[in-house]
Amino acid sequence: MGAALDYTDDLPVVMRDMTRVGSEFLALPFDVAREQYAKSVRAGLVERSLIASARFEHAISALERFTLGCMARSY
């Protein structure tokens, strides 16, 4: 019989990857909101302004951090 396989060294890597995938999944609604804002700007429904864009990004990032807590992405 062969030696038993030991995957304990891979556990931290697997846990890190699962956490990353989970946080990306949870952040999906916020990415959709960012995409919708960008499409609204391109369509002319929202003013094309760097200040307005920065304010929107600040607000959506704060909402993401508030909602997801430690699972939120950091930019």
ABEGO torsion letter per residue (X at the ends): XBBBBBAAAAAAAAAAAAAAAAAAAAAAAAAAAAAAAAAAAAAGABBBBAAAAAAAAAAAAAAAAAAAEAABBBX
